[in-house]
Amino acid sequence: MNGWDFKVATVHTLSVTISMMMMLCTCQATSRSNLHPLILVPGSGGNQLEARLTSDYKPSSLLCNRWYPIAKHEDGWFRLWFDPSVLFSPFTKCFADRMMLHYDPHIDDFLNAPGVETRVPHFGSTQSLLYLDPSLKHITTYMAPLVESLEQTGYVNGETLFGAPYDFRYGLAAEGHPSYVGSKFLQDLKDLIEKASIYNGGKPVILVSHSLGGLFVLQLLNRNSLSWRRQFIKHFVAISAPWGGTVDEMLTFASGNTLGVPLVDPLLVRQEQRSSESNLWLLPSTKIFGTQKPLVITTDANYSAQDIPEFLNDIGFPQGVGPYKSRILPLIEQELDVPEVPVTCIIGGGVKTPETLFYGKAGFDDGPDVVYGDGDGTVNMVSLLALESLWAGNKNQSIRVIKINDVSHTSILNNDIALDEIIGQISEINSQTTAKVM
């Protein structure tokens, strides 16, 4: 073969290779052509969280220092959430100490406990959303049923399906106040949205959130320009979002909340739960619960949504009053602005949900007597339906609310009827034509 023949053969080989690559890309694009990229944003406690201890860590007991956690990676990282050893009271205190946040008034922001580093594994993937502990899949299943249902319709993790886990202890703050961890998550989520869209030929993204994740998504949308939203967001599906907070959160602050985890003393985790910035964010707002209706009733005082600062002080958490009034209260008073992208709210209902808490002479250390109302067992119906009432009549905002009876806040992610409804809505969204933004 002479030089010219070699060049011709090489060109021919390159041509065939390029053609095959184009055919492969075309096949991949065709297989994804009817699917908009989809990003899952979990709720509070809905993804794994890892920690590592530094030399600044001061254990609360010898047990915490030597025996907890039992399993660590070689580089010192271990699963902080969810670790089943939290079920055993000697380790519950160790867990709570390491999950604790504290507010630093000098920098006006929340920080980890001294000596505790944390990280969120597998950002961009659905991996850390499936199970809170992969070795205990049966009892720590979270989004696995939803992910499996999406995969059955053609979604592929890392191609058309993505996850956005985050450090759910942190929240956001009103304008003018730093919120390093929460703001970084919003930027990471924005970057993921853009990359997912570009990877899928410029298709706008479907955002699917659960619980607290919905509040983060709405903040992301309203903190970016309308032109950006119209280019990159196809639809926002919010599952069980607590738009106006919950009465259940007042129970958490007053008496601690085991969140259904058996054997755990709520008083052992109460201080850690009070320290959570996102828990402050989830206290009832006056915009939804009004200013007059008492939500907590004691022998000495009644507390409505307007009385949250007094409530925090009276339960023995005065250090929460400052950040609540300066950072959280202005945020929840304006955070439900319309994003001008289509929104579908899928909610559970018909499950008894704390509506009013009664505390006797024993005080807040004892659990309250509870009057229940409608909701999903965690979020009150008035909060689940908040966007429908607030956005009614707004011509620039499309909103649809789908209520599924007898489905709770967490079972909505694994109940067959609920999953069929969620997948049906996503399929309908994928079938809609997206108009090009000029």
Buried (B, 14 or more C-beta within 10 A) or exposed (E): EEEEEEEEEEEEEEEEEEEEEEEEEEEEEEEBEEBBBBBBBBBBBBBBBBBBBEEEBEBEBEEBEEEBBEEEEEEEBBBBBBBBBBEEEEBBBBBBBBBBBEBEEEEBBBBBBEBBBBEBBBBBBBBBBBBBBEEEEEEBBBBBBBBEBBBEBBBEBEBBBBBBBBBBBBBBBBEEBEBEBBBEBBEBBBEBBBBBBEBBEEBBBBBBBBBBBBBBBBBBBBBBEBEBBBBBBBBBBBBBBBBBBBBBBBBBBBBBBBBEBEEBEBEBBBBBBBBBBBBBBBBBBBBBBBEEBBBBBBEEEBBBBBBBBEBBBBBBBEBBBBBBEBBBBBBBEEBBEBBBBBBBBBBBBBBBBBBBBEBEEEBBBEBBEBEBEBBBBBBBBBBBBBBBEBBEEEEEBBBEBBBBEEBBBBBBBBBEEBBEBBBEBBEEBBEEEEEEEE
